[in-house]
């Protein structure tokens, strides 16, 4: 910083700093809380990473029965649910700089 500049002035740059373990854990907790508020659930969680799941499993027994009762017409719906529905997993992690990353799995 040159003489006469005040911290926070335009033109001053600060080097990014690494975050402590507690700060990173707190950032992960905030990110997980946000995803849970949107309907996801925690499948597993470590210190700096969590695996979240949203959606519901396809009930294959129910769809098999419906397919048999409708002479396999319902099988088209079942196939669509298998392809587009079901559970979706995502990984939430916090790097050493405190950046939160959400990645679909």
N, C-alpha and C positions, 0 to 999 in steps of 0.2 A: 504494500500500500504506500503510495507516495505521500509526501508531506502535504497536509492541507486537505486531504480527502477524509470524508466521514464514512464510517461503515454503513453500507446500505445505499450509497450513492450509485447513480448510473455509471457504468464503466468499471465498477469493482467486480471482480470475479472471485468466487471462493471455490476452492477445490472440494469435490465431494468427499465426505468422510464415511468411513465404515461405521455401521451401526453395531451397537452392543447386542449380545444375545437376547437380553430382555426386551430391547426395542424391536428386534426382529420378531420375537414371539408375540409381542403386542400388535404389531402390524398384521401378522398372520391371523390372530384372533379377530381383528376388525374385519379382515377380508372374508373369513369364514362366516362371521356373524351376518355380513351383508348377503352372502349367498344363501344362508339358511333362511333369512328373512324373505328371500325370493322363492322359497319352496324346496331347496336342496336339503339333503341330509348327509351327515358326516359318516363315511365308511371307515376311514382310518385317518389318524393324525399323528404326526411327529412334531418335533420342535419347530421346524421351518417349512414343513410341507404337509398338505392335507389332501385326501382324495374325497371328493363329494359326488353324490349321486342325485339326479333328479329324474322324475318320471316313475312309472310303475312297471313291474314285470308283466309280460303277456301271460295270461292264464291259458296255457295250451290245452289242458283237459277240457275246460269250458268250450273252447273253440273247436276242439275235435268233436265234442257232442253236438254242437250246433251245426257243424259241417255234415255230420252223419244224418241229422234230422232234416236238413234242407237239401239232401242229395248232393253235397259238396258245393253248393252255390255259395255258402258262407265261407268257403275256403279262400275265396278272393279277398274277403275282408281280413281274414286271418293272415294271409300272406302280406297284405299291406301293413297290418299292425306289426308284424315281425320285422319288416324292412324299415318302416318309418317311426314306429312307436317304441315302447319299451324304455329301459333305463338308459340314461346318458351320464357318462362319467366325466369329471373334470378334475384337474390337478391345480391346486392353489399353492404357490410357493413364494418365499421371500428370500431374495438374494442378500449377499453380505452388505450391500449398499442400502438396503431397506426397500428396494423396489418389489412390488407385489406383482406376480405373474399368474394369470388364469389361463389354463390351456385345456382344450377339449381332448379327451382320450379316445 
